[in-house]
Amino acid sequence: MSRRFRRQQAHESPNSQALRFGAAWVARPTLTASSRMTSSQIIALASPVFLLLIGLEWWVGLRRGHPTYRLNDAFNSLGLGMLSQVVGLFTALLAVGVYTSVWQHASLWQLPTDQAWVWVSGLLLYDLCYYWLHRCGHRVAVLWAAHAVHHQSEDYNLSTALRQTSSGHLLGWVFYLPMAVLGFPPLVFAVVGLIDLLYQFWVHTQQVGRLGWFDRWFCSPSNHRVHHAVNDRYLDKNYGGIFMVWDRLFGTYIEEDDLEPIVYGTRKPLRSWNPVWANLEVYSALLKDSWRTRSPIDKLKVWLMPPGWRPADVAAQDPSPPFELHRPLYNPPLSRQRQTLAWALGLCALGAVLSLLWLAHTLPWLDKAAAALGVLGLLWLIGRVCTPE
């Protein structure tokens, strides 16, 4: 602890110290006992709401004659969301721990948590940091390797919102350090981050059309549909999490065009329901190209250039297949027996994950790791069931 921090703490009021200890609690997801809810418990409580809304969207799509769900794809998206939350029990500590350390030792000042302007400005700044993380996630290959998971679905629905990466915490924390330097406490960082994440759930739908003035200033279903497109016209646009102000300010905003129907997915389709491979596919391709190229500079550039860039010598030996906008969906047929088994395994996995998220802060590390491996096995098995040979 720095001398400056000790001097400040010595002059704090009891209320200020309590607020500081509350912030420290948020930064420690493995506390054994506390009256406060952990972020994983909040996600566990929100999950039934997510599932009810997914069911409602599925029903509305059927009523309108515009269904947007396939069982195998939805199970894959939900499985990746569950896997992300389970892995986050171990990796989120890195992001919050580094943030807290920078806030304690390198902040220019330390802002209070009992002022509304701190929370409002914190949310705005968090969304700006998220914009740059999101934008770099589409323009820097190693960051895209993590973020690609969210875009791999060739459908677009509320289950896609839950399709999250399991490796995002490894590098994503770097983009939020300006908040720590400017003095936003870990409590504010954690809460506004959760707000930003939860807000983005509802924009992953095709059942909500244009919203007029709202589309111009906020992330909306129309704006985010554009973001998930692989069409040349829409590629790498509309990065904002809550606000479209950043896209307008930095020249990455574009409106949805009815004359250009959106095609969803990634330019190199995943073609798999394996949740582990979904997280490793892009890393594997980058590592392979980095190993095979003879140029020392290209071995590094592979990780830092935009997605799709490849060293000339490797591309000449093993050219990438051309991008096809209108390609058949990856949709291996499922028998009724496999569908029933996938449902049964999916319900088991959901129950296991919700239980783990709720109890994680009370479990010893080895017990938590064993439970996580069990969940991973269930999710892998669901992928196998959905992929008949």
C-alpha positions, 0 to 999 in steps of 0.5 A: 500500500502506498504512503499516499493511500495510507495517509488518505485512509487515516483521514477518512470518515467511517462511512468512507472506509465502509464504502472502500471495504464494500468496493474491496468486496466486489473485487473479491469474488471468492469471499467465504461469507458476506451479506452482499450478493456476488456478481455471479449470484446476480447473473444466476438470478437474472438467468430465469428472466433471460430464458423466459424472454428467449421463450417469448421471442421464440413464440412471437417469431412463430406467430409472425411466421418469422422464426429465428431459432434452431435448437442446435444453434440455441443450445450451442449459444446457451452452452457457451454462455454457461461456460463463460460464466463458469470460467469467469469464476476463475479469470475475473479475479485478474481483471478486477484485481489489476483494476483495484491495484491500479485504483489504490496505487496509481489513481490521480484521485479517488472518487466517492461512491455516494454521489450520483454524478460518479455513477452516471459519469462512470457508466458513460466512461465505461461504455466509452472504454467498452467501445474501444475494447469492442472496436479493437476486438474486431481489428486486432487478431488476438482480441478477435480470437476472444471476441469471435465466439460472440459472432459465430452464431449464424442465427440472431436472437436473444440466445446469441446475447448469452453466447460469450467468450471464455477468454475475454478477461485475459486482455480485456481489462487493459481497456478499463484502466483509464477508469481506475487512473481517474479514480472510479472505485472498484464498486462503481466499475463492477456495477456499471460493467454489469449494467452495460452487460445486462443492457445489451441482452435485449438488442439481440433480436430480429423481432423489434424493428426500427425505433426512430430517434432512439436508434440515433443515440442508443444501441438498439436491435436495429443498430446491433443487427448491423454489428453482427453482419458479415456483409461488406456494407456493414462490416465493423460498424456500431460498436457501442454497448449502450450509446451510439454517440461513440460510433457517430463521433469516431465514424463507425456508425451505419444504419440498417438498410432494408435493401441489404438483408443482413447475413449473420455469423463470421466470415470463416464459419465455425461449423461445429457445436463443440463449445471448447473448439468455439473458444479455441478455433481462432487462437489455433489458426493464429498459432498455426500461421505464426509457427509456419511463417519463416519471417520473425516479424510476421510471427508477431504480426499474425497476432496484431494485424486485423483478422484475416491477415496472413503471412504471404509465405503461409497464404501462398502454401495454404490459401484461405477459401474465398468468403461466400456471403450466401452460404448454407447454414451449418445445420446437421439434422437431429433425430427426435431421440437426439433432441430429447437427449440434448434437452435433458443434458441441457437442463442438467447443465443449466441446473449445475451452472446456476448452483455453481454460480450461487455457491461459488464464493463458499466453495474451496478452490478444488471443489469449484474446479471439479464442478467446473470440469463437470459442467465442461463435460456436460456442455461438450457432450451436448455438442456431441449429441447435436453433431450426428456423424 
